[in-house]
Amino acid sequence: MNKSQLKNSVKNIVAEILELSPDEIVSDDVLFTKQYGADSITGIEILASLEAEFGIHIPEELVTEMNSLSTIYALMPKFIEIDQE
């Protein structure tokens, strides 16, 4: 999987959980809690969905760091291999 594919997959997962279309997430740096009213349960849902989609395990203590697309993108290479584009 390359970086672009990863970003697209993550954005689609997050959008589905937040009940948005991917296009409604206008910035990778928008905080889910402030812009979309996400809470800790939403964070757990995002974590579980990423684990299921990519067949990985993400420690639950990282859920508080997963508060924007940018932070998720930065964490993912720790758990899956990203091909160079």
Sequence and secondary structure as in RCSB ss.txt:
>XXXX:A:sequence
MNKSQLKNSVKNIVAEILELSPDEIVSDDVLFTKQYGADSITGIEILASLEAEFGIHIPEELVTEMNSLSTIYAL
MPKFIEIDQE
>XXXX:A:secstr
 BHHHHHHHHHHHHHHHTT  GGG   TT  HHHHH   HHHHHHHHHHHHHHHT    GGGGGG  SHHHHHHH
GGGTS  B  
